[in-house]
Amino acid sequence: MAGPTTTDREQESSEASEPPPAAGWVRMPSVRTLVVAGVLLVLLGAGGTWLLYGSPWLRVERVKPSGTRVLTPSQVRDAAAVPVGAPLISVDTDAIEDRLRRELPRIDSVDVVRSWPHGIGLKVTERKPVLIVEDGRNSDKFVEVDREGVRFATVDKPLKGVPRLELTPDQGSAEASLRRFGPSRLVREAVRVAGQLPKPVARDTRTVKVRSYDAISLELSGGRTVAWGSAEQGDTKARTLTALMKAAPKARHLDVSVPTAPAVSGS
């Protein structure tokens, strides 16, 4: 058998002379491998873009409102104006939220969510009235006021159990208070007081009267009245009123405007 040729011996000698790769070194992929990987990534990206924007499989087919109490689902759906048939990924949820709050002031907050593969959910939270006030333009209608003092809806008749707000400034200091604070601030103070009332008193309150910033009073059922004063020290006034009503259950007039010196009369 013939021995290795001169060329074979030279190749073996050359391979033997190459130093082994150092520990931890990684052999880089070839240019061909990189090109193939790049092409695959481009194809995957193009396919994903087409799937989200161009395919018929991920488009808006359903709009589902939820959380409505006074509003109807149809009202919410119409005001949202969601583009049915558009790619689900392209729907501007922030714009829909802004549009709903603008078109339907009764909505306090709304969360617009994508429900893959074909739905848009409209999770609505409506404002709740804590007071009602007579509409200045139409005495036969009432405006609902929420816990933040926002006047958000006009209704033909007030909801049962929601007290009426009356701004009744007298001459002198009350008029000065009205000029200084403005009707909006006085309405917010009335809302604060309504939120401070003990629950049994709140259920029994028929009217919240505001003569000035520090002259707020309540009319309860049966002709009873409560002088509350300002919205300051509300928690203390609530506790004092609860104790006073227990101590003098037949009193017609209760005064907690100065909670450290309460008074009753007409018992």
Rosetta blueprint (number, residue, H / E / L):
1 M L
2 A L
3 G L
4 P L
5 T L
6 T H
7 T H
8 D H
9 R H
10 E H
11 Q H
12 E H
13 S H
14 S H
15 E H
16 A H
17 S H
18 E L
19 P L
20 P L
21 P L
22 A L
23 A L
24 G L
25 W L
26 V L
27 R L
28 M L
29 P L
30 S L
31 V H
32 R H
33 T H
34 L H
35 V H
36 V H
37 A H
38 G H
39 V H
40 L H
41 L H
42 V H
43 L H
44 L H
45 G H
46 A H
47 G H
48 G H
49 T H
50 W H
51 L H
52 L H
53 Y H
54 G H
55 S L
56 P L
57 W L
58 L L
59 R E
60 V L
61 E L
62 R E
63 V E
64 K E
65 P E
66 S E
67 G L
68 T L
69 R L
70 V L
71 L L
72 T L
73 P H
74 S H
75 Q H
76 V H
77 R H
78 D H
79 A H
80 A H
81 A L
82 V L
83 P L
84 V L
85 G L
86 A L
87 P E
88 L H
89 I H
90 S H
91 V L
92 D L
93 T H
94 D H
95 A H
96 I H
97 E H
98 D H
99 R H
100 L H
101 R H
102 R H
103 E H
104 L L
105 P L
106 R L
107 I E
108 D E
109 S E
110 V E
111 D E
112 V E
113 V E
114 R E
115 S E
116 W L
117 P L
118 H L
119 G E
120 I E
121 G E
122 L E
123 K E
124 V E
125 T E
126 E E
127 R L
128 K L
129 P L
130 V L
131 L E
132 I E
133 V E
134 E E
135 D E
136 G L
137 R L
138 N E
139 S E
140 D E
141 K E
142 F E
143 V E
144 E E
145 V E
146 D L
147 R L
148 E L
149 G L
150 V L
151 R E
152 F E
153 A E
154 T E
155 V E
156 D L
157 K L
158 P L
159 L L
160 K L
161 G L
162 V L
163 P L
164 R E
165 L E
166 E E
167 L E
168 T L
169 P L
170 D L
171 Q L
172 G L
173 S H
174 A H
175 E H
176 A H
177 S H
178 L H
179 R H
180 R H
181 F H
182 G H
183 P H
184 S H
185 R H
186 L H
187 V H
188 R H
189 E H
190 A H
191 V H
192 R H
193 V H
194 A H
195 G H
196 Q H
197 L L
198 P L
199 K H
200 P H
201 V H
202 A H
203 R H
204 D H
205 T E
206 R E
207 T E
208 V E
209 K E
210 V E
211 R E
212 S E
213 Y L
214 D L
215 A E
216 I E
217 S E
218 L E
219 E E
220 L E
221 S H
222 G H
223 G H
224 R L
225 T E
226 V E
227 A E
228 W E
229 G E
230 S L
231 A L
232 E L
233 Q L
234 G H
235 D H
236 T H
237 K H
238 A H
239 R H
240 T H
241 L H
242 T H
243 A H
244 L H
245 M H
246 K H
247 A H
248 A L
249 P L
250 K L
251 A L
252 R L
253 H E
254 L E
255 D E
256 V L
257 S L
258 V L
259 P L
260 T L
261 A L
262 P L
263 A E
264 V E
265 S E
266 G L
267 S L
